[in-house]
């Protein structure tokens, strides 16, 4: 049996975005905090073979990660190579990766 690992970005008030939908908390990390976060993410991704995404997260990721430079974003290569399953009632295709 395979393991299911759940990772959620959520704030103390129960949301992952500001009241106007902004995601600026991602860019508020110091360079050292960002590097440590990326290293933690890479470690998790090394144990991952498939990721499950909702439509909004998929669209955010697909709009950024496929073109992210792997030297600047240490998780880019691994994230781009993973098998992805997208849950959506409105998308008819999800063209990120194979």
N, C-alpha and C positions, 0 to 999 in steps of 0.2 A: 504494500500500500504506500502511495506517495504522500508526502507532507503538503499541507496547504499553509502558506505563510501569509498573513494579512498585514499589510502596511497601510496606514491611513495617516494623512496629514490633516490634523484638526486642531483648532484653537480651543482654549478653555471654555469659550462660550458655545462650542459645538459646531463651529463653521470653519472652513478652510480658506475662506476669502473674506475680505472686508465688506462692509455693508453695501458698497457699490460694485462688488465683484472683483476688486483689485487683489492682486497676488503679490504685493510689494514686500511681504514678509520674507519671501525668498531672497530678495536682493538686499535685505537689511543685515545680513550676516557679515561679520568681518571676514577678511580673506582667510584667516586661520580657521575660523568656524566653518566657513564654506569648504575649505580643503578637508577638514575632519569629517564633515557631513558627506562629502563625495567619497572619501575612503570607506566610511561606514556603508554607504550605498553600494559601492563596488563589491565589498565583502558579501553583502546580501545577494547581489546579482550573480556572484560566482556560484551560489547554491541554487540558482533559479533556472528553470528551463522554459517556462511559459509565464506570461503575465496577463492578467485579466484587467481590462480597462472599461470604464463607462465611456459614453460618447464624448462628454465634455473633456475629460482627462485625455482621452485618445486624441482629440482635435488639438489640444494644447501641446501634447507631446509630439505629434506628427508634424506640427507647424514649426517645431524647433529642432528636435534631436536628429532627424536625418541629415541635416546640413551642419550640425555642430562639429567643430574641429576636435578631433580626438586628443590633440596635444593640450588644448585648453579645457576640455571636458573629459575627465578621465573615465567616466562611465559611458561615454557615447558609443564606443565600439561594441561593448557588451550589450547595452540596451538596444541598439539597432539590430543586433544579431538574434535577439530572443524571439521566440514564437509568441505572437500576440493574439488574444481573443478579445473582441470588442463587443460589448453588450449595448445594443441600441435598437430602438423602435423606429428610428428615422433614417439612419445611414443605410445605404444599399451596398456600399463598398468601403473598405478600409485599407487603402493602398500604401501601407508603410511596411516595407520589407517584402519578403517573398510570400 
